[in-house]
Amino acid sequence: MATLTRLSAHTSHRPNPDRDIVIIGGGHNGLVCAAYLAKAGLKVTVLERRDVVGGAAVTEEFHPGFRNSVASYTVSLLNPKVIADLDLHGHGLEIVERKVGNFLPLEDGYLLAGDGLIADQVRKFSATDAEQLAEYSDRLEVVADTLRALVLETPPNLSEGGWLGAIPELLKAANLGGRLGSMSITARRDLLDLFSKSAGDWLDGWFESDAIKALFGFDSIVGNFASPYTPGSAYVLLHHLFGEVNGKKGAWGHAIGGMGAITQAMARCCEARGVEIRTGCTVEEVLVEGGGAGTVVLGSGETLSARAVVSNLNPKLLFGSLIDPAALPADFNERIRHYKCGSGTFRMNLALDRLPDFTALPGPGDHLTAGIIMAPSLAYMEQAYADARRQGWSNEPIIEMLIPSTLDPTLAPDGQHVASLFCQHVAPELSGGRDWDDHRDEVAKVMINAVDKWAPGFANSVLGYQALTPKDLERTFGLVGGDIFHGALSLDQLFSARPVLGHADHRCPIKNLYQCGAGTHPGGGVTGAPGHNAAREILKDFGKRMG
């Protein structure tokens, strides 16, 4: 009965629509959603503004002869159920694990993180911290496992409907309460700490060594324009622990051929299931007629009709640019205006004529396959944030470097390499009327010189580079404010409140309009989970089940 009620409330019965579903945005979540809908027998069209699908998960040539994952750059959070359901390996995806997880160069040594490495590495700096590691990992994993189980579930949704509509949400809430209730009191206290505390306070309570706190604390500021001592940053740290590679929890890997190999495999799955994918199609407007959505207007003037429209865009782009505000409740519009975006990311791709040589650990080795974190302490990270708030960027930035060509020779000519620099912190918008277009190369040189301090000679090895400011990330990939998560992972924008309380179930205030992007639960990263979850809810409204 609940399904029939949803069907009448959320799906239209327009005469002879051209197709069942139009999906706006061919990023990875849009492709995942399309694949599930098509498998259930729906006729689906995906519209992508760029000339290639994949959104921010694409591989492109950025310098003659050099290819790289130009925006998103590493694999871990891609959900194993999505990989299996779309048969991504059967469609050509190959993921290899880094030989070392992370490498943290320091002035007085280094830390390596990976299988069997971390305890002995930490013992070089603190015997006490080495003894703490096992309990820290065990307790963190209990919380991560609990939340990992919720990644593919639709959160309980605050409903203004009657009791019939509320019953499914009450059941979800009861199920969630049961899961949390089964946790030990220690785990529940840890969960509260991780949602409310800063990563710095959380880590200070466990460890004494700056090195180990920096190694773990880096995850708390990835895509998060904040100090590691900002309340709530502990959750961002936790969010990055949800993933796995080839069945190994918490591991990080590389897709052979770059991140575009993931989305190309998704596109092949979609095409095999009958999805129509159209690139070079800009959507100018979603028309709202009779209280519902069903027609999209393209930049060419063409219109496409469907029984439902699904958006893979940042919520601010969908509701701020494509929908007439008069069609939405005033309070909803206000909440979307205040939806927080802006992750302070400056992204670089570099062509190198040789591998870097780190003072802390000279020569080639497995450490060069790692995520190389150049930020030696939480205090260093906090200062970088303060500098960026004050002047737009820090001259001592936080940088994670990956050299994917150490694992994947397809990306660069023989004997040469590509590097990804994921740089924090820069201000999403510059103050004083300054424009990022005028400072891109200036800041790029700051980033290259920062790496050179740890690996002398690095700057001279750079043959060419691509630099993407927050403004570039927004206009190229639709990452508002450069926000890689499509919205801050703060407590007021998580779970039932993502993107707005009352619309956590992928349904919008307008009938027949859905969201499937990272602005919905569980948030950002190349996970496929929002696309999976949205498809399940859409299929319920169409009276179908996910296969």
ZALUM-956766 format. One record per residue: residue in one letter; x, y, z of N, C-alpha, C in turn. Coordinates in steps of 0.001 Angstrom, whole numbers, plus 500000, padded with zeros to 6 digits. Atoms other than C-alpha are relative to their C-alpha. Example, Ala and Ser with C-alpha at 12.3 -4.5 7.8 and 13.67 -1.06 7.14 Angstrom:
ZALUM-956766
a500890498810500000512300495500507800500900501200500000s499180498810499940513670498940507140499230501090500730
//
This chain:
ZALUM-956766
m500826498796500000500000500000500000500861501257500000a499121498826499952502850502423500840500611500275498625t499422499819501332504405501798497428498995500638499053l501011499423500870501105502575495668499769501465500318t500154498598499616500765505795497661501141500823499438r498853499286500558504291506834496654499824500171498494l500116499960501455503529505984493042499086501137499571s500917498935500377500574508347492889500538501368500386a499496498714499536502445511056494763501195500480499200h498709499596500552505723511037492874500182499731498518t499804500235501428505290509707489359498828500559499216s501049499416500821503390511458486612499513498979498979h500534500865501054501232509885483967499729500860498768r500122499185501196501874512298481104499746499090498795p500235500835501192500583511016477770501247499891499147n498934500294500968503278509381475672501296500781500218p498686499368499857506482510753477215501024499259499145d498995500589500885509580510147475100500753498851500665r499207500994499260511235508075477802499516499997501444d500393500054498585510846507054481437500780501016500837i499111499225499127513834508908482909500972500832499171v498878499197500463516101511799482007500888500267501207i499033499723498935519250512046484140500888501146499541i499174498832500305521037515396484197501356499814500669g498645500150499461524774514887484596500495498579499894g499446501329500222526847511937483434501206499702500863g498980500411499048529113511782486461499739498592500485h500090501428499674529646508450488145498680499634500669n501276500336499360526502508614490310498850500005499002g501019500016501028524370509503487301500038498722499188l499858501243500754525761506512485425499551498795500816v500423501106499136525229504188488392498480499956500084c501457499946499919521643505358488784499379499508498697a500526500407501306521020504918485052500099498496499800a499796501435500197522431501390485053498971499175500767y500995500726499212520130500232487848498597500186499428l501337499749500543517052501892486343499784499228498701a500126500704501273517728500407482916499878498493500208k500092501441499731518245496942484362498586499603500406a501375500273499575514751497212485850498995500208498870g500877499908501164513366497873482379499561501394499624l500375498638500338513075501653482309500836500524498838k499318499358501112513991503702479261500655501280500520v499236498955499317516743506098480390500889500740498999t499071499160500743518595509010478786500853500786500987v499058499225499179521699510538480411500508501162499155l499543498793500681522614514110479453501241500536500703e498738499522499432526211515264479991500446501253499251r499592498728500594527347518850479386501332499911499283r498681500121500608530954517916478628499964498987498852d499929500926501138532097515877475638500369498586500413v499671501324499475532971512920477863499230499801501290v500676500281498735531014511213480628501037499742501088g499123500301498880532465510724484070500041501075501059g499939498926499013532094514083485785501435500260500400a498644499759499500535135514590487994500867498754499962a499229501256500085536186510932487542500306499718498532v499631500128501410537841511239484121501527499938499876t498579500033500343541227510513482583500182500780498703e499800499152501168542521513113480127501486500283499798e498638499556500276545734514138478422500117501463500410f499850498630499510546938517268480211501292500645499497h498741499547500585550399517546478571500331498975498918p499783500948501096551508515978475266500671498697500454g499476501313499642551982512251475902499755499586501434f500218500279498580550903512431479559498504500067500311r501410500087499632547478511319480840499903499782501502n500182500201498566546100511412484340498528500145500355s501303499723499415542990511370486490500031501474500403v499732498577499860542631515117486270499299500644501188a500687499429498836540203515711489164500039498987501154s499876501082499017539343512764491441501166499112499568y498700500561500377542482510688491592500371498685500655t499617501247499350542395507594493791498751499198500354v501132500909499806540183504579494507500025499432501412s500208500738498766538871503337497815498520499920500332l501376499919499527535307504461498451498993499379499033l500921500598500963533802502859495308499395498731500601n500660501045499229531212500548496809500091498640499320p499850501321500616531808496813496242498702499447499423k501277500464500565528091496162495682499771500640498636v500142499316501281528052498758492904500928499359498957i499054500650500911531166497181491361499433498675499492a500529501316500380529492493757491399498730500119499170d501287499898500680526000494839490313500140500519498572l499780499465501345527348496757487315501058499197499240d498969500842500606529959494058486589501116500866499404l499008499062500516532576496777486283501284499297499589h498798500740500415535438494289486178499766499320498656g500332500603501287533658492501483345499985501015498872h499990498929501000533450495845481568501364500686499927g498633499545500234537209496324481787500699500680501140l499357499300498882537903497854485207500989499087500716e498974500688499207541110496772486935500530500968501050i499528499167498898542066498167490339501164499302500681v498839500551499304545488497637491893500216500789501281e499764499361498708546424498372495474501368500679500013r498703499382499783549171500786496397500905499029500760k499076500883499287552282498943497573500242500471501423v499979499405498658552420501305500554498832500965500055g501179499150499917549348503124501808500335501475499981n499624498594499903550863506432502855501453500153500407f498624499643499671554277508032503156499984501441500504l499948498676499391554791510992505496501460500383500205p498617499557499782558224512619505021500052501049501106l499820499075498882559498514517508051501432500516499997e498637499472499925562531516621508856500923499059500758d499175500901499187563711513990511336499672498535499743g500313501391500314562630510820509556498801499909499085y501183500191500830559472509467507969499117498943500637l500942501040499619556396507322508533499467499334498740l500650500757501057555104504587506245498799499276500594a501199500700499534551591503197506601499618498952498974g500377501103500876550630499830505159500013498719500788d500075501291499332550247496166505973501287499691500762g498872500427499192552526495229508842501060501065500241l498977498964499905554357498566508750499792500969501155i500273498794499238552637501098510914500510499943501439a499595500044498590553371499876514458501505500209500152d498549499820499914557123499573513891500400501410499594q499706498635500416557115502914512105499713500992501127v500390499071498931555296504690514937500932499860501202r499123500231498855557584503102517529501274500846499903k498825499132500160560427505204516065499785501344500677f500313498695499438558635508264517425499415499912501405s500623500124498686556687506968520429499618498555500251a500365501363499616556547503553522072498570499959500528t501364499933499465553365504636523841498977499996498872d500933499944501129551674505496520560499933498677499262a499988501301500670552741502199519040499107499011500740e500844500892499209551006500396521897498519500366499869q501381499537500109547853502486521379499355499631498670l500508500130501354547526501711517689498925498923499843a500939501107500196545725498372517920498616500355500544e501297499644499420543006499645520263499347501131499203y500525498900500806542631502852518251499350499461498723s500519500548501254542174500902515023498749499166500229d501143500865499722539780498395516570498757500824500316r501165499200499612537534501029518121499491500859498836l500411499210501158537520503199515012499284499125498986e500597500907500980536674500191512860498598499573500418v501356500330499541533657499318515041499025501077499554v500865498898500414532202502752514364499890500040498477a500009499961501459533211502683510699499128498883499432d500818501112500481531571499264510243498512500307500163t501404499665499762528322500512511766499502500989498959l500410498983500968528198503543509492500132499490498563r499830500576501341529479501608506473498736499227499600a501215500768500277526370499437506781498832500905499611l501074499057500323524221502580506384500205500702498663v499660499279501226525926503791503208498992499728498896l500924500365501068523519501927500919498552499996500468e501373499886499516520407502743502948499521501436499864t500594498669500029518036505677502527499702500421501432p500222499573498621517963507721505744498520500171500307p501367499638499620514747508157507703499721501436499562n500314498704500602512979511108506109498831500644500728l501071499259499354510935513711507947498913500259498976s501087499909500972507538513644506250498890500875500527e501153499197499621504672516134506250498695499294499656g501192500748500368502279513455505033499338499381501221g500724500651498916499897511352507070500737498782500522w499389501154499351500526508223509067500467498950498991l499626501026500965500608505972506000501376500284499409g498695499637500530503543507880504549501080499959501051a499001499951498926505233508085507939500447498617500434i499667501338499497505182504348508657501348499489499481p498687500480500458508117503442506362501161500732500661e498916499232499376510171506240507894500174499605501460l499902500471498620509346505094511409500721498657500063l499326501294500029510464501587510475501501500171499759k498582499724500228513737502966509103500657500499501271a499440499455498768514274504942512291500165498911501050a499896501092499027513550501856514388501170499083499652n498883500837500424516023499838512317501332500654500347l498783499278499655518663502530512753500229499970501506g499860500041498543517962502699516475500451498639500484g499579501346499619518336498943516693501472499770499740r498573500168500310521727499049514997500860500748501005l499199499225499060523006501817517215499878499421501407g500195500580498678521494500144520262500815498746500222s499205501216499860523467496985519535501482500295500235m498610499625499749526732498923519856500272500028501498s499630499884498594528597498792523130499961501460500419i500018498618499516528517501892525318501277500724499593t498743499381500458532164502500524410499881500453498551a500143499654501412531335502445520715499046501165499811r500946498882500124528365504767521187500654501310500424r499292498785499583530551507233523050500999500434498928d499075499667501092533152507027520282499249500614498824l500800499463501094530424507626517713499633501457500258l500328498618499647529309510761519530501210500902499851d498771499201500120532896512002519739500346500275498535l499593499859501393533526511388516055499055500913499212f500930499090500669530410513311515025500123501431500504s500055498662499400530916516249517350501359500647500206k498688499442499669534633516665518064500798500367498758s499015499790501060537463518000516000500902498776499908a499040501094500166539907515507514555501198500207500915g498862499720499136542664517258516504499745499571501431d500329500399498628540903516782519833499897498480500117w500126501460499989540079513166518955501378499346500018l498673500611500104543674512347518003500887500362501187d499222499616498808545193514305520889499652499119501185g500407500887498910543212512040523189500580498604499882w499455501335500219544889508986521686501526499960499953f498576500093500330548448509866520700500769501228500487e499137498903499584551406512021521733500918500480498869s499057499668501063553503512018518543499339500867498919d500511499155501089552991514815516019499901499227498699a499956500714501278553864512423513217498762499130499804i501146500895500181551130509852513839498715500804499928k501200499163500071548556512577514459499880500667498635a500034499411501342549518514209511152499571498959498969l500327501065500956549293510895509289498501499724499990f501429500282499911545769510212510552499161501258499791g500779498769500036544653513833510789499840500587498618f500115499481501361545255514572507116498617499717499421d501305500351500555542028512748506233498899500943500454s501055499127499471540065515236508345499889501317499260i500056498731500718540927518200506122499934499786498489v500124500277501432540685516476502731498622500466499526g501262499479500492538028518403500845499213500776501028n500681499353498872537206520207504091500751501285500316f499328498723499768538081523904504243499841500374501471a500095499861498549538708523843507968501326499607500629s498869500457499199541344523426510619499722498580500492p500249501301499376541866519908511985499453500145501418y500585499738498682540732521537515242498610500624499899t501381499547500169537364522586513788499049498893500444p500960501033499598534511520727515547499300499396498788g500618500710501111533038518097513244500998499405499019s499011500517500953536281517437511369500359498548500282a499750501421499725536597514076513128499129499118499122y500846500811500881533657512857511037500610499898498608v499396500047501331535475513784507811501113498964499974l498980501050499853538361511617509027499337498627499878l500703501285500006535890508782509608499451499675498615h500599500206501325534222509261506196500991499339499047h498988500536500907537495508410504471500417498563500347l499675501376499615537669505056506266498956498998499535f501097500886500376534497503628504711500353499061498853g499747500703501247536185502255501616500781498706500145e499181501198500079537996499146500498500456499822498559v499487500319501327540005497886497553500148498488499894n499910501448500249539561494346496217499784499187501270g500367500730498791537980493232499489500775500359501239k499180499632498844540517494867501788499533501338500557k500535498786499402538929497409504141501103501027500246g499092498904499700540580500803504422501155500164499045a498891499907500954542944500179501508499705501066498948w500111499032501079543609502685498722500674499420498765g499475500601501215544227501802495110499965500931498816h499944499260501259544553502905491525499285499202498925a500656500627501142542342502169488535500932500092498799i499115499988501166544504501125485607499322500789498877g500586499081500966543978503834483017499435501248500644g500483498821499294543031506356485709498535499888500382m501377500026499504539696507257487270498986499936498868g500893500126501142538170507539483820499694498564499643a500266501417500266538488503766483581498764499529500762i501189500357499222535820503525486294498745500443499266t501219499480500608533314505757484557499805499489498574q500164500609501313534040504314481124499414498588500125a500592501319499753533279500856482534498520500149500349m501404499739499681530056502295483989499209500332498741a500680499637501240529174503809480615499766498778499121r500173501226500797529750500453478887498869499142500574c501106500731499368527440498812481419498661500630499616c501238499296500346524801501488480781499587499705498561e500312500213501414525018501081477021499542498566499750a500409501395500155524787497301477329498572499781500493r501353500123499457521556497809479279499003500901499263g500911499222500819520099500151476679499874501463500349v500049498583499647520788503551478250500494500838498827e499543499020500981521035506450475815500859501036500722i499094499017499400524043508638476713500289501063498952r499770498889500919524250512049475101500983500973500641t499006499046499514527351514197475571499865501316499234g500093498689500624527774517854474706498610500597500098c501383499536499814524233518514476013499889500813501282t500193499134498841523780521477478321498515500135500291v501392499813499588520518521543480263499846501423500521e500227498607499608519225525101480571498901500146501041e501137499846499091516005524497482482499282498674500161v500954501078499746513801521891484096498637500662500161l501309499379499944510219522893483397499139499331501066v500935500501498996507688522533486205498601500333499515e501344499839500557504198521985484874499034499157500814g500966500719499192501195521049486962500576499477501292g499372500400498743503395520829490046501031498908499867g499041501080500180505687518247488499501010500305498916a498950499871501003508867517960486456499875498862499006g500047501052501003509046516054483206500589500426498682t499421499493501234510548518269480543501267500776500311v498766499232499867514110519527480250500251500718498690v499703499173501157515191522294477909501511500061499838l498568500010500262518639521972476318500453501348499461g499439498763500506520946524798475346499736500187498518s500292499938501437520216523954471712498564500410499718g501417499725500171516535524695472305499143498747499956e500732501271500022515574521014472085499389499735501367t500618500423498751513185519717474732499870498481500009l500158501439499811513085516186476101498979499788501108s500997500294498980510132514781478013500228498605500571a499837501279499312510126511937480518498986499921501128r500884500169498847508047510515483306500618500577501263a499330499431498831510678511706485785501358500537499576v498694499382500227513812513851485880500851499752501243v499074500306498913516831512895487988501230500883499832s498842499110500064519622515352488818501188499404500730n498726500397499392523224514363489467500853501230500316l499270498759499775524191518010490022500072500337501484n500008499395498674525185519846493163498629500633500228p501333499435499763521866520868494806499911501499499721k500035498564500263522835524535494522499872500291498507l500124499810501437523149524169490745498602499631499519l501335500424500430519895522269490327498956501048500368f501081499140499535517709524504492453500306501486499801g499639498604500180519640527730491943500061500442498559s499799499635501407520009527571488159498976499412499040l500830500706500979517604525111486528498510500001500326i501398500062499567514364525423488509499504501413500311d500619498727499642512054528437488736499789500032501512p500151499966498538512285529466492429498552500035500457a501404499914499619508558530152492450499348498627500110a500565501352499960507972526415491996500378499265501284l499501500653498786509667525638495321499515500727501238p500372499335498755508655526317498927501067501026500410a499077498922499632510210529520500271501060499524500980d499020500461499010511863527777503224501024499082499356f499075500877500706513373525152500933501020500837499228n499083499119500725514850527884498725501024500623500935e499076499388499038516333529546501781501048498996500459r499049501028499541517919526277502975501038499707498908i499061500263501092519459525669499545500971501167499837r499092498843500081520860529213499457501100499899501044h499029500093498908522595528466502754500728498658500047y499306501293500069523738524969501754501489500270499787k498586499632499955527480525038502442500821499184499003c499073500614500949529927524315499619501311500774500033g498700499342500070533604525095499192501033499246500813s499092500879499261536354522648500056501445500466500004g498645499466499903539443524787499536501052499152499313t499105500920500698541039522447496994500638500674498784f499252499592501185543716523315494428500616498733499440r499658501314500563544296520394492075500993500164498857m498985499911501043547403519880489915500342498634499427n499472501172500693548578517323487358501314500400499363l498659499643500454552278517287486516500614498899499147a499180500908500815554378515703483788501437500116500493l498657500016499411557762514664485224500973499242499101d499002500744500785560975513638483498500707498936500835r499420501021499122561977511522486503499206499954501305l500649500119498701560779510323489887500608500977500992p499440499136498955561155512649492879500887499209500952d499035500603499071563914511960495386499851500714501343f500305499376498718562831512634498972501186499928500950t498897499953499038565427513714501510499785499001501124a500288500875498866563682511708504230500185498528499666l499866501393500428563804508470502207500453500006498538p499489499794501368566085508832499161499821498767499110g500010501069500986565920506818495977498621499486499679p501289500608500359563179504807494298499577498995501057g500492500995499052561007502406496255498490500000500045d501449500136499900557495501332497175499336501240500591h500598498798499394556987504565499131499526500985498932l500422499095501064556614506341495787498683499566499354t501345500400500439553433504339495080498936500478500978a500901499639498904551880505750498257499342501352499766g500441498625499849549837508789499045501053500704500839i498876499340499342552693511125499949499486501291500619i500623498896499270551500513558502612501079500953500484m499030498983499602553502516737502989499314501010500907a500620499187498944552121518198506221500389499331501306p499377500785498929554197517209509263499302500008501350s500661499947498694551815518122512104498624500632499858l501303499346499982548304519196513010500154501506500103a499761498559499882549704522591513949500335500603498638y499682499555501359551116522928510425498710500134499184m501261499956500741547679522107508994499127501157500465e500805498897499470545977524598511284500521501337499486q499417498758500488548397527324510200499701500190498515a500330499908501426547798526533506522498573500507499807y501388499542500074544085527025507080499896501482500360a500036498592499586544636530312508920500569500905498911d499404499209501090546882531561506115499025500143498834a500939499965501123544307530655503484498817500907500310r501097499100499619541549532431505403500431501454499863r499519498612499977543727535532505621500375500510498609q499450499486501254545379535738502200499597499222498761g500471500756501152543725533125499981500698498680499799w499251501258500053546412530441500169501170500100500962s498852500034499102549320529382502317501267499754499188n498701500271500619552957529533501273500628498725500537e499620501319499483553353526366503353498752499130499981p501282500696500160550413524375501985500072498542500429i500146501433499750549168520894502751499878499326498634i500019500648501309549867518591499799500054498488500171e499853501446500194549178514961499059500377499787498537m499564500318501355551075513722496028499856498501499752l499991501375500494550387510517494129500763499979498684i499286500190501266552563509222491305499441498722499383p500684501220500457550147506815489594500754499221498941s499221500707501028552604505987486816500951498977500603t499215501058499353554560503938489396499226498687500034l500856501190500017551593501525489276499398499736498632d500730500068501263550281502210485784500833500648498899p499116499435501020552763502623482902499268500553498790t500745499497501159549953503530480475499859501512500006l500303498579499845549859507102481750501093500932499485a498876499135500370553299508417480731500954499258499075p498982500634500831556079507780478203501009499229500855d499011500812499279558747505232479163501024500892500701g498990499286499235561042506516481902499533501321500564q500549498746499478558791509483482668498751499701500825h501062500258499032555972509948485150498988501135500040v501007498981499702552784511778486061499786500042501502a500276499829498577551999513173489484498708500779500178s501178499255499573548770514302491094500349500739501276l499867499230498767548958517099493653498608500416500444f501279499631499398545925517429495885500336500956501125c499459498945499137546550520724497650498896500633500841q500848499315499048544835522166500717500926500997500760h501277499340500126544133524894501758500147501218499113v500136498727500691543111527614499369498566500461500216a501345499472499792540115529898499778499140499720498772p500871500230501151537172528896497576499779501269499171e500090498714500680536774532585496738501037500933500605l498983499069499532539513535206496970499359501316500418s500528498738499483538895538378498936500526501181499188g499498498770500596539357541953497801499799500118498514g500270499906501426537876541466494354500974499249499115r499034500759500806540718539157493281499311498810499333d500575501084500793540018536489490684501019498870499919w499101501142500060541450532978490741500696499881498641d499380500085501324542118533247487000501295500802499920d498797499157500004544746535895487772501106499460500902h499020500485499006546524533832490453500305498519499850r499851501452500171546422530260489107501472499592499939d498614500418500180550059530043487974500877500413501175e499265499581498803551335531987490963499889498947501097v500213500995498947549796529462493342500543498638499566a499419501250500484550848526541491132501488499931500332k498573499980499679554465527600491633500236499839501494v499911500211498550553882527789495390499923498506500317m500187501431499735552703524171495321501218499195499545i498824500730500502555607522930493192501201500246500899n498877499680499124558128524734495387499851499347501371a500226500667498714556510523247498496500438498540499932v499530501379500167557145519740497143501525499973499922d498548499948500178560688520755496220500740500066501335k499362499926498675561437521449499900500213498599500574w499889501364499503560837517764500652500782499105499049a499313500795501028562275516414497390500787500957499105p499226499009500772565018518796496162500233499536498560g499897500316501415565182518950492391498670499715499342f501317500312500555561482518238491983499554501060498996a500455498922500886560744521650490450500660499898498629n499285500115501282563395521050487761499559498795499177s500440501196500723561811517708486860498656500197499311v501340499758500533558479519290485886500087500453498547l500020499681501430557975519253482121498808500879499632g501212499221500244554518520790482253498977499656501058y501006500272498970551470521016484458498647500560499592q501359499474500058547744521572484640499625500386501428a500421499538498680546442523628487584498521500340499965l501436499771499902542790523696488625499699500675501326t500397499250498813541684526375491079498588499588500404p501405500265499678538383526140492973499049500498498910k500843499467501080536903528311490206500029499078498785d499893500943501117538220525913487535499200498733500271l500712501226499652536799522910489376498492500206499908e501435499716500093533402524609489519499552500094498552r500505499802501354533142525678485899500246498791499095t499735501178500822534665522480484484499162498806500427f500629501225499494533117519826486708498739500239500829g501194499729499205530274521601488513500207499843501488l499696500104498574532040521385491891499926501406500596v500237498631499529530585524523493476501018500363501084g498970499600499046533339526405495299501164499026500040g498961501025499996535678523574494299499706498853500938d500356500972498968533763521331496711499912498597499417i499937501354500547534707517728495936498890499102500540f501051500815499392531872516440498160498591500446499591h501321499437500339529019518484496556499282500500501253g500581499478498769528469520041499977500781499519501201a499194500321498821530282520141503296499422498819500760l500413501149499191530191516977505412499903500428501460s500217499520498637529042518872508484498724499375500550l501091500723499358526523517551510995498637500455499478d501274499484500499523772519812509601499763499650498538q500149500388501402524334518372506102500320498524499797l499746501435500079524568514646506822498709499216500187f501035501011499775522236511654506695498611500585499713s501358499525500256518589512780507123499940501480499656a499968498569500296519642516417506686500737500305498699r499267499756501255521398515946503329499075499795498813p499474498638499867520762518122501445499177500895500912v500908499207499169517737519459503355499116499034500777l500875500837499184515787517922506225498616499914499351g501282500213500649512631516414504802500121499512498573h499796500454501381514196515484501460501257499138499901a498837500893499992516818512894502366499753498722499219d500351501246500692514997510213500364500135500127498484h499713499772501422516187511580496975498834500635499252r501154499345500606512722513030496275500039501494500331c499946498549499866512392516776495784498608500548500313p501321499419499748509576519186496706499113500032498759i500734500038501265508536518982493036499787498544499601k500278501382500404506827515781491884500850499609498799n499276500599501129508773513532489508501432500512499866l498627499489500022512071515269490355500775499357501139y499179500727499037514829513319492116501438500504499932q498562499734499994518460513780493113500747498691500218c499207501228499858521128511082492755501475500301500229g498597499630499884524363513017493312500512499995501425a499335500033498698526796513423496187499448501025500966g500709499123499076524627516197497623498937499271500788t500882500843499205522545513314498976500847499005500797h499309501000499184523437510604501507500638498934499102p499154499683498848526155509389502046501026501105499765g499080498898500239527963512339500462501027499684498933g499043499980501097531089512755498390500962498839499954g499090501087500320533820510583497013499438499186498854v500441500849501103533694508196494084499507498689500606t500585501134499285531336505771495821498952499266499176g501147500589500686528355505180493535498806499799500901a501083500267499054526239504955496697498793500913499795p501193499178500240524007508004496068499221499569498758g500673500470501203523267506743492558499241498710500228h500638501273499643522464503276493896498732500260500806n501127499766499099520195504604496642498853500724499295a501040499273500729518373507031494369499234499054499077a500664500944500900517654504263491869498990499143500744r500930500830499221516081502138494579498708500763500300e501186499215499663513724504955495618499167500308498756i500722499728501250512824505847492021499230498758499557l500660501234500424512041502221491227498809499667500895k501171500184499134509764502018494266498820500798499470d501075499140500485507788504923492845499454499546498656f500456500554501276507592503173489477499431498592500173g500569501321499745506329500006491151500913498863499606k499024501014500388509542498105490406500993499767501130r498984500349499006512277496438492424501378500009499351m498627500091500499516042496650492079500388498548499858g499542501365500219517492493520490567501377499772500569
//
